[in-house]
Amino acid sequence: MAFLRIVRFTADPAEAEQVLARREDLITAVRARFPGLTETRLARLDEHTWLDSWRWDSQATLESAVAAAHDLPETGPAFALVKDATSQEGEIVDER
């Protein structure tokens, strides 16, 4: 079954373009190492708050990627712009 990791975070509105660019770099690096990342979506909830969802092909791939995230050089710059990050993971049980 597919799994979803959702990260809610805040960022300075003046850094929105950098958030997007660094997120793109991170996604590219993660996909190169973990092909099980099948989809990403980013929503801006308000001027400061973002919701980022990453869909994975399995829980095992998601867990491997999360455990190895600190090894990717793109992780530090991407998260340097992020504040108050919280994450949740769950199995996708229904899609319509």
N, CA, C and O atoms as a Tinker XYZ file with bonds, in Angstrom:
   384  protein
     1  N      0.820000   -1.188000    0.000000    73     2
     2  CA     0.000000    0.000000    0.000000    64     1     3
     3  C      0.864000    1.252000    0.000000    63     2     4     5
     4  O      1.990000    1.246000    0.497000    81     3
     5  N      0.335000    2.296000   -0.550000    73     3     6
     6  CA     1.026000    3.574000   -0.606000    64     5     7
     7  C      0.913000    4.292000    0.742000    63     6     8     9
     8  O     -0.046000    4.102000    1.489000    81     7
     9  N      1.908000    5.111000    1.026000    73     7    10
    10  CA     1.945000    5.886000    2.260000    64     9    11
    11  C      2.141000    7.358000    1.939000    63    10    12    13
    12  O      2.692000    7.717000    0.898000    81    11
    13  N      1.681000    8.194000    2.846000    73    11    14
    14  CA     1.763000    9.631000    2.687000    64    13    15
    15  C      2.494000   10.214000    3.891000    63    14    16    17
    16  O      2.211000    9.863000    5.037000    81    15
    17  N      3.422000   11.094000    3.616000    73    15    18
    18  CA     4.082000   11.872000    4.681000    64    17    19
    19  C      3.702000   13.323000    4.455000    63    18    20    21
    20  O      3.933000   13.877000    3.380000    81    19
    21  N      3.121000   13.928000    5.471000    73    19    22
    22  CA     2.676000   15.317000    5.379000    64    21    23
    23  C      3.472000   16.139000    6.377000    63    22    24    25
    24  O      3.552000   15.801000    7.558000    81    23
    25  N      4.060000   17.220000    5.887000    73    23    26
    26  CA     4.821000   18.126000    6.741000    64    25    27
    27  C      4.158000   19.492000    6.691000    63    26    28    29
    28  O      3.944000   20.063000    5.621000    81    27
    29  N      3.841000   19.997000    7.867000    73    27    30
    30  CA     3.287000   21.350000    7.995000    64    29    31
    31  C      4.412000   22.217000    8.547000    63    30    32    33
    32  O      5.073000   21.845000    9.517000    81    31
    33  N      4.626000   23.370000    7.928000    73    31    34
    34  CA     5.699000   24.249000    8.375000    64    33    35
    35  C      5.364000   25.701000    8.088000    63    34    36    37
    36  O      4.428000   26.007000    7.348000    81    35
    37  N      6.138000   26.582000    8.683000    73    35    38
    38  CA     6.022000   27.997000    8.378000    64    37    39
    39  C      7.328000   28.459000    7.749000    63    38    40    41
    40  O      8.386000   27.861000    7.942000    81    39
    41  N      7.217000   29.543000    6.990000    73    39    42
    42  CA     8.392000   30.142000    6.356000    64    41    43
    43  C      8.114000   31.624000    6.150000    63    42    44    45
    44  O      6.964000   32.046000    6.033000    81    43
    45  N      9.163000   32.385000    6.110000    73    43    46
    46  CA     9.056000   33.821000    5.868000    64    45    47
    47  C      8.524000   34.041000    4.456000    63    46    48    49
    48  O      9.085000   33.493000    3.508000    81    47
    49  N      7.467000   34.820000    4.284000    73    47    50
    50  CA     6.915000   35.061000    2.943000    64    49    51
    51  C      7.936000   35.650000    1.969000    63    50    52    53
    52  O      7.841000   35.425000    0.762000    81    51
    53  N      8.892000   36.387000    2.475000    73    51    54
    54  CA     9.931000   36.962000    1.612000    64    53    55
    55  C     10.853000   35.887000    1.036000    63    54    56    57
    56  O     11.574000   36.144000    0.072000    81    55
    57  N     10.835000   34.693000    1.616000    73    55    58
    58  CA    11.689000   33.592000    1.154000    64    57    59
    59  C     10.920000   32.526000    0.378000    63    58    60    61
    60  O     11.434000   31.428000    0.165000    81    59
    61  N      9.700000   32.835000   -0.046000    73    59    62
    62  CA     8.855000   31.841000   -0.720000    64    61    63
    63  C      9.520000   31.269000   -1.972000    63    62    64    65
    64  O      9.469000   30.060000   -2.195000    81    63
    65  N     10.135000   32.109000   -2.781000    73    63    66
    66  CA    10.800000   31.603000   -3.998000    64    65    67
    67  C     11.941000   30.667000   -3.646000    63    66    68    69
    68  O     12.143000   29.660000   -4.325000    81    67
    69  N     12.692000   30.981000   -2.595000    73    67    70
    70  CA    13.782000   30.106000   -2.165000    64    69    71
    71  C     13.238000   28.789000   -1.616000    63    70    72    73
    72  O     13.818000   27.729000   -1.853000    81    71
    73  N     12.132000   28.852000   -0.888000    73    71    74
    74  CA    11.501000   27.630000   -0.382000    64    73    75
    75  C     11.183000   26.702000   -1.556000    63    74    76    77
    76  O     11.493000   25.512000   -1.514000    81    75
    77  N     10.571000   27.246000   -2.587000    73    75    78
    78  CA    10.205000   26.445000   -3.759000    64    77    79
    79  C     11.431000   25.881000   -4.473000    63    78    80    81
    80  O     11.446000   24.710000   -4.851000    81    79
    81  N     12.450000   26.702000   -4.657000    73    79    82
    82  CA    13.655000   26.251000   -5.365000    64    81    83
    83  C     14.386000   25.167000   -4.582000    63    82    84    85
    84  O     14.798000   24.159000   -5.156000    81    83
    85  N     14.549000   25.367000   -3.288000    73    83    86
    86  CA    15.255000   24.367000   -2.473000    64    85    87
    87  C     14.441000   23.091000   -2.331000    63    86    88    89
    88  O     15.009000   22.000000   -2.273000    81    87
    89  N     13.129000   23.211000   -2.274000    73    87    90
    90  CA    12.265000   22.026000   -2.233000    64    89    91
    91  C     12.426000   21.223000   -3.522000    63    90    92    93
    92  O     12.511000   19.995000   -3.488000    81    91
    93  N     12.467000   21.919000   -4.658000    73    91    94
    94  CA    12.667000   21.241000   -5.944000    64    93    95
    95  C     13.993000   20.482000   -5.955000    63    94    96    97
    96  O     14.047000   19.338000   -6.407000    81    95
    97  N     15.055000   21.105000   -5.465000    73    95    98
    98  CA    16.359000   20.436000   -5.400000    64    97    99
    99  C     16.296000   19.196000   -4.506000    63    98   100   101
   100  O     16.856000   18.151000   -4.838000    81    99
   101  N     15.610000   19.325000   -3.374000    73    99   102
   102  CA    15.492000   18.198000   -2.456000    64   101   103
   103  C     14.693000   17.049000   -3.077000    63   102   104   105
   104  O     15.074000   15.886000   -2.952000    81   103
   105  N     13.604000   17.375000   -3.735000    73   103   106
   106  CA    12.797000   16.330000   -4.386000    64   105   107
   107  C     13.615000   15.602000   -5.444000    63   106   108   109
   108  O     13.560000   14.375000   -5.529000    81   107
   109  N     14.366000   16.333000   -6.241000    73   107   110
   110  CA    15.212000   15.720000   -7.272000    64   109   111
   111  C     16.222000   14.765000   -6.648000    63   110   112   113
   112  O     16.424000   13.658000   -7.146000    81   111
   113  N     16.853000   15.191000   -5.563000    73   111   114
   114  CA    17.849000   14.351000   -4.894000    64   113   115
   115  C     17.208000   13.116000   -4.266000    63   114   116   117
   116  O     17.758000   12.018000   -4.355000    81   115
   117  N     16.055000   13.288000   -3.634000    73   115   118
   118  CA    15.373000   12.158000   -3.003000    64   117   119
   119  C     14.936000   11.147000   -4.061000    63   118   120   121
   120  O     15.106000    9.942000   -3.878000    81   119
   121  N     14.379000   11.630000   -5.154000    73   119   122
   122  CA    13.936000   10.701000   -6.215000    64   121   123
   123  C     15.096000    9.939000   -6.846000    63   122   124   125
   124  O     14.941000    8.785000   -7.246000    81   123
   125  N     16.249000   10.581000   -6.934000    73   123   126
   126  CA    17.419000    9.905000   -7.498000    64   125   127
   127  C     17.860000    8.745000   -6.609000    63   126   128   129
   128  O     18.352000    7.729000   -7.099000    81   127
   129  N     17.683000    8.906000   -5.313000    73   127   130
   130  CA    18.120000    7.870000   -4.372000    64   129   131
   131  C     17.000000    6.914000   -3.979000    63   130   132   133
   132  O     17.250000    5.747000   -3.678000    81   131
   133  N     15.764000    7.413000   -3.982000    73   131   134
   134  CA    14.601000    6.619000   -3.571000    64   133   135
   135  C     13.498000    6.742000   -4.611000    63   134   136   137
   136  O     12.631000    7.607000   -4.489000    81   135
   137  N     13.517000    5.893000   -5.632000    73   135   138
   138  CA    12.524000    5.999000   -6.699000    64   137   139
   139  C     11.089000    5.741000   -6.250000    63   138   140   141
   140  O     10.165000    5.895000   -7.048000    81   139
   141  N     10.879000    5.354000   -5.000000    73   139   142
   142  CA     9.540000    5.110000   -4.491000    64   141   143
   143  C      8.752000    6.370000   -4.171000    63   142   144   145
   144  O      7.587000    6.281000   -3.783000    81   143
   145  N      9.362000    7.545000   -4.325000    73   143   146
   146  CA     8.626000    8.803000   -4.153000    64   145   147
   147  C      7.843000    9.035000   -5.435000    63   146   148   149
   148  O      8.423000    9.366000   -6.468000    81   147
   149  N      6.529000    8.863000   -5.373000    73   147   150
   150  CA     5.725000    8.871000   -6.592000    64   149   151
   151  C      5.026000   10.193000   -6.879000    63   150   152   153
   152  O      4.650000   10.469000   -8.018000    81   151
   153  N      4.852000   11.011000   -5.841000    73   151   154
   154  CA     4.121000   12.269000   -6.055000    64   153   155
   155  C      4.402000   13.216000   -4.896000    63   154   156   157
   156  O      4.556000   12.787000   -3.753000    81   155
   157  N      4.465000   14.504000   -5.202000    73   155   158
   158  CA     4.559000   15.521000   -4.157000    64   157   159
   159  C      3.566000   16.631000   -4.470000    63   158   160   161
   160  O      3.274000   16.923000   -5.629000    81   159
   161  N      3.059000   17.236000   -3.413000    73   159   162
   162  CA     2.151000   18.387000   -3.556000    64   161   163
   163  C      2.448000   19.359000   -2.429000    63   162   164   165
   164  O      2.652000   18.964000   -1.281000    81   163
   165  N      2.468000   20.625000   -2.776000    73   163   166
   166  CA     2.721000   21.671000   -1.794000    64   165   167
   167  C      1.584000   22.670000   -1.845000    63   166   168   169
   168  O      1.222000   23.162000   -2.914000    81   167
   169  N      1.026000   22.966000   -0.686000    73   167   170
   170  CA    -0.051000   23.951000   -0.599000    64   169   171
   171  C      0.367000   25.048000    0.377000    63   170   172   173
   172  O      0.960000   24.780000    1.422000    81   171
   173  N      0.047000   26.270000    0.016000    73   171   174
   174  CA     0.265000   27.382000    0.939000    64   173   175
   175  C     -1.075000   27.663000    1.599000    63   174   176   177
   176  O     -2.036000   28.023000    0.919000    81   175
   177  N     -1.152000   27.504000    2.909000    73   175   178
   178  CA    -2.395000   27.668000    3.638000    64   177   179
   179  C     -2.690000   29.135000    3.943000    63   178   180   181
   180  O     -3.844000   29.565000    3.954000    81   179
   181  N     -1.639000   29.879000    4.185000    73   179   182
   182  CA    -1.740000   31.321000    4.369000    64   181   183
   183  C     -0.367000   31.907000    4.062000    63   182   184   185
   184  O      0.509000   31.201000    3.563000    81   183
   185  N     -0.179000   33.144000    4.344000    73   183   186
   186  CA     1.073000   33.812000    3.969000    64   185   187
   187  C      2.318000   33.120000    4.528000    63   186   188   189
   188  O      3.374000   33.135000    3.895000    81   187
   189  N      2.199000   32.519000    5.702000    73   187   190
   190  CA     3.346000   31.915000    6.377000    64   189   191
   191  C      3.329000   30.391000    6.414000    63   190   192   193
   192  O      4.384000   29.775000    6.568000    81   191
   193  N      2.173000   29.773000    6.280000    73   191   194
   194  CA     2.008000   28.347000    6.573000    64   193   195
   195  C      1.876000   27.515000    5.301000    63   194   196   197
   196  O      1.141000   27.874000    4.381000    81   195
   197  N      2.592000   26.412000    5.269000    73   195   198
   198  CA     2.638000   25.519000    4.120000    64   197   199
   199  C      2.304000   24.095000    4.564000    63   198   200   201
   200  O      2.517000   23.721000    5.717000    81   199
   201  N      1.776000   23.311000    3.623000    73   199   202
   202  CA     1.486000   21.900000    3.837000    64   201   203
   203  C      2.084000   21.135000    2.660000    63   202   204   205
   204  O      1.689000   21.330000    1.511000    81   203
   205  N      3.039000   20.264000    2.964000    73   203   206
   206  CA     3.782000   19.539000    1.929000    64   205   207
   207  C      3.496000   18.049000    2.065000    63   206   208   209
   208  O      3.769000   17.464000    3.113000    81   207
   209  N      2.952000   17.427000    1.027000    73   207   210
   210  CA     2.674000   15.988000    1.090000    64   209   211
   211  C      3.518000   15.252000    0.052000    63   210   212   213
   212  O      3.645000   15.670000   -1.098000    81   211
   213  N      4.078000   14.156000    0.502000    73   211   214
   214  CA     4.900000   13.302000   -0.348000    64   213   215
   215  C      4.314000   11.894000   -0.301000    63   214   216   217
   216  O      4.157000   11.313000    0.773000    81   215
   217  N      3.996000   11.361000   -1.459000    73   215   218
   218  CA     3.412000   10.020000   -1.557000    64   217   219
   219  C      4.525000    9.016000   -1.885000    63   218   220   221
   220  O      5.343000    9.229000   -2.780000    81   219
   221  N      4.520000    7.927000   -1.134000    73   219   222
   222  CA     5.529000    6.883000   -1.280000    64   221   223
   223  C      4.868000    5.566000   -1.674000    63   222   224   225
   224  O      3.712000    5.315000   -1.331000    81   223
   225  N      5.598000    4.740000   -2.387000    73   223   226
   226  CA     5.053000    3.458000   -2.831000    64   225   227
   227  C      4.887000    2.453000   -1.699000    63   226   228   229
   228  O      4.113000    1.504000   -1.821000    81   227
   229  N      5.612000    2.654000   -0.590000    73   227   230
   230  CA     5.515000    1.729000    0.541000    64   229   231
   231  C      6.015000    2.395000    1.818000    63   230   232   233
   232  O      6.726000    3.399000    1.781000    81   231
   233  N      5.631000    1.817000    2.929000    73   231   234
   234  CA     6.108000    2.322000    4.209000    64   233   235
   235  C      7.615000    2.115000    4.339000    63   234   236   237
   236  O      8.311000    2.961000    4.900000    81   235
   237  N      8.117000    1.007000    3.829000    73   235   238
   238  CA     9.544000    0.715000    3.921000    64   237   239
   239  C     10.373000    1.767000    3.181000    63   238   240   241
   240  O     11.403000    2.214000    3.685000    81   239
   241  N      9.928000    2.158000    1.996000    73   239   242
   242  CA    10.666000    3.170000    1.236000    64   241   243
   243  C     10.619000    4.511000    1.951000    63   242   244   245
   244  O     11.633000    5.203000    2.042000    81   243
   245  N      9.454000    4.880000    2.455000    73   243   246
   246  CA     9.308000    6.127000    3.202000    64   245   247
   247  C     10.257000    6.136000    4.396000    63   246   248   249
   248  O     10.984000    7.108000    4.601000    81   247
   249  N     10.258000    5.077000    5.175000    73   247   250
   250  CA    11.111000    5.013000    6.360000    64   249   251
   251  C     12.589000    5.060000    6.003000    63   250   252   253
   252  O     13.375000    5.693000    6.708000    81   251
   253  N     12.976000    4.405000    4.926000    73   251   254
   254  CA    14.377000    4.443000    4.481000    64   253   255
   255  C     14.784000    5.854000    4.086000    63   254   256   257
   256  O     15.874000    6.317000    4.423000    81   255
   257  N     13.902000    6.528000    3.373000    73   255   258
   258  CA    14.202000    7.891000    2.933000    64   257   259
   259  C     14.301000    8.846000    4.116000    63   258   260   261
   260  O     15.213000    9.670000    4.169000    81   259
   261  N     13.385000    8.744000    5.053000    73   259   262
   262  CA    13.420000    9.619000    6.226000    64   261   263
   263  C     14.701000    9.374000    7.026000    63   262   264   265
   264  O     15.339000   10.322000    7.485000    81   263
   265  N     15.072000    8.117000    7.190000    73   263   266
   266  CA    16.278000    7.779000    7.952000    64   265   267
   267  C     17.548000    8.298000    7.279000    63   266   268   269
   268  O     18.517000    8.637000    7.957000    81   267
   269  N     17.543000    8.359000    5.955000    73   267   270
   270  CA    18.739000    8.779000    5.211000    64   269   271
   271  C     18.716000   10.256000    4.819000    63   270   272   273
   272  O     19.660000   10.738000    4.194000    81   271
   273  N     17.676000   10.967000    5.167000    73   271   274
   274  CA    17.528000   12.353000    4.721000    64   273   275
   275  C     18.708000   13.222000    5.126000    63   274   276   277
   276  O     19.123000   14.094000    4.362000    81   275
   277  N     19.253000   12.999000    6.310000    73   275   278
   278  CA    20.380000   13.818000    6.769000    64   277   279
   279  C     21.637000   13.608000    5.920000    63   278   280   281
   280  O     22.546000   14.438000    5.956000    81   279
   281  N     21.701000   12.520000    5.165000    73   279   282
   282  CA    22.853000   12.240000    4.307000    64   281   283
   283  C     22.828000   13.025000    2.993000    63   282   284   285
   284  O     23.850000   13.131000    2.316000    81   283
   285  N     21.679000   13.569000    2.635000    73   283   286
   286  CA    21.560000   14.300000    1.379000    64   285   287
   287  C     21.996000   15.753000    1.571000    63   286   288   289
   288  O     21.501000   16.418000    2.481000    81   287
   289  N     22.898000   16.258000    0.747000    73   287   290
   290  CA    23.349000   17.643000    0.911000    64   289   291
   291  C     22.239000   18.672000    0.704000    63   290   292   293
   292  O     22.359000   19.805000    1.170000    81   291
   293  N     21.173000   18.300000    0.021000    73   291   294
   294  CA    20.076000   19.233000   -0.248000    64   293   295
   295  C     19.145000   19.427000    0.958000    63   294   296   297
   296  O     18.377000   20.388000    1.000000    81   295
   297  N     19.216000   18.521000    1.929000    73   295   298
   298  CA    18.308000   18.593000    3.072000    64   297   299
   299  C     18.560000   19.832000    3.923000    63   298   300   301
   300  O     17.617000   20.548000    4.258000    81   299
   301  N     19.795000   20.092000    4.271000    73   299   302
   302  CA    20.130000   21.240000    5.124000    64   301   303
   303  C     19.644000   22.563000    4.568000    63   302   304   305
   304  O     18.948000   23.298000    5.268000    81   303
   305  N     19.994000   22.895000    3.309000    73   303   306
   306  CA    19.518000   24.160000    2.747000    64   305   307
   307  C     17.997000   24.256000    2.657000    63   306   308   309
   308  O     17.437000   25.332000    2.864000    81   307
   309  N     17.326000   23.154000    2.353000    73   307   310
   310  CA    15.863000   23.189000    2.252000    64   309   311
   311  C     15.241000   23.472000    3.609000    63   310   312   313
   312  O     14.337000   24.302000    3.717000    81   311
   313  N     15.711000   22.798000    4.637000    73   311   314
   314  CA    15.118000   22.973000    5.955000    64   313   315
   315  C     15.630000   24.204000    6.694000    63   314   316   317
   316  O     15.079000   24.562000    7.735000    81   315
   317  N     16.655000   24.853000    6.189000    73   315   318
   318  CA    17.143000   26.084000    6.812000    64   317   319
   319  C     16.105000   27.201000    6.740000    63   318   320   321
   320  O     16.126000   28.119000    7.560000    81   319
   321  N     15.207000   27.129000    5.777000    73   319   322
   322  CA    14.177000   28.152000    5.601000    64   321   323
   323  C     12.884000   27.828000    6.336000    63   322   324   325
   324  O     11.974000   28.655000    6.395000    81   323
   325  N     12.804000   26.640000    6.891000    73   323   326
   326  CA    11.569000   26.125000    7.477000    64   325   327
   327  C     11.585000   26.302000    8.990000    63   326   328   329
   328  O     12.607000   26.098000    9.646000    81   327
   329  N     10.442000   26.681000    9.522000    73   327   330
   330  CA    10.286000   26.803000   10.979000    64   329   331
   331  C      9.048000   26.013000   11.402000    63   330   332   333
   332  O      8.137000   25.778000   10.608000    81   331
   333  N      9.042000   25.617000   12.656000    73   331   334
   334  CA     7.863000   24.972000   13.254000    64   333   335
   335  C      7.371000   23.765000   12.459000    63   334   336   337
   336  O      6.164000   23.566000   12.323000    81   335
   337  N      8.286000   22.964000   11.938000    73   335   338
   338  CA     7.890000   21.811000   11.125000    64   337   339
   339  C      7.365000   20.681000   11.997000    63   338   340   341
   340  O      7.963000   20.323000   13.012000    81   339
   341  N      6.234000   20.131000   11.576000    73   339   342
   342  CA     5.686000   18.919000   12.181000    64   341   343
   343  C      5.313000   17.971000   11.051000    63   342   344   345
   344  O      4.929000   18.407000    9.966000    81   343
   345  N      5.427000   16.684000   11.307000    73   343   346
   346  CA     5.108000   15.723000   10.248000    64   345   347
   347  C      4.216000   14.612000   10.774000    63   346   348   349
   348  O      4.202000   14.297000   11.964000    81   347
   349  N      3.477000   14.033000    9.847000    73   347   350
   350  CA     2.640000   12.873000   10.118000    64   349   351
   351  C      2.741000   11.942000    8.924000    63   350   352   353
   352  O      2.939000   12.375000    7.788000    81   351
   353  N      2.602000   10.659000    9.206000    73   351   354
   354  CA     2.644000    9.645000    8.155000    64   353   355
   355  C      1.438000    8.746000    8.291000    63   354   356   357
   356  O      0.962000    8.487000    9.396000    81   355
   357  N      0.946000    8.273000    7.161000    73   355   358
   358  CA    -0.180000    7.360000    7.207000    64   357   359
   359  C     -0.344000    6.582000    5.926000    63   358   360   361
   360  O      0.110000    6.993000    4.858000    81   359
   361  N     -1.001000    5.454000    6.056000    73   359   362
   362  CA    -1.278000    4.601000    4.914000    64   361   363
   363  C     -2.502000    5.148000    4.155000    63   362   364   365
   364  O     -3.505000    5.511000    4.769000    81   363
   365  N     -2.412000    5.202000    2.855000    73   363   366
   366  CA    -3.533000    5.620000    2.040000    64   365   367
   367  C     -4.489000    4.434000    1.930000    63   366   368   369
   368  O     -4.121000    3.376000    1.418000    81   367
   369  N     -5.709000    4.615000    2.409000    73   367   370
   370  CA    -6.667000    3.505000    2.449000    64   369   371
   371  C     -7.800000    3.665000    1.439000    63   370   372   373
   372  O     -8.532000    2.712000    1.173000    81   371
   373  N     -7.948000    4.862000    0.877000    73   371   374
   374  CA    -9.019000    5.077000   -0.094000    64   373   375
   375  C     -8.683000    6.286000   -0.954000    63   374   376   377
   376  O     -8.214000    7.310000   -0.458000    81   375
   377  N     -8.930000    6.149000   -2.240000    73   375   378
   378  CA    -8.765000    7.254000   -3.182000    64   377   379
   379  C     -9.918000    7.222000   -4.165000    63   378   380   381
   380  O    -10.293000    6.159000   -4.659000    81   379
   381  N    -10.467000    8.363000   -4.441000    73   379   382
   382  CA   -11.583000    8.420000   -5.409000    64   381   383
   383  C    -11.412000    9.574000   -6.336000    63   382   384
   384  O    -12.245000    9.787000   -7.217000    81   383
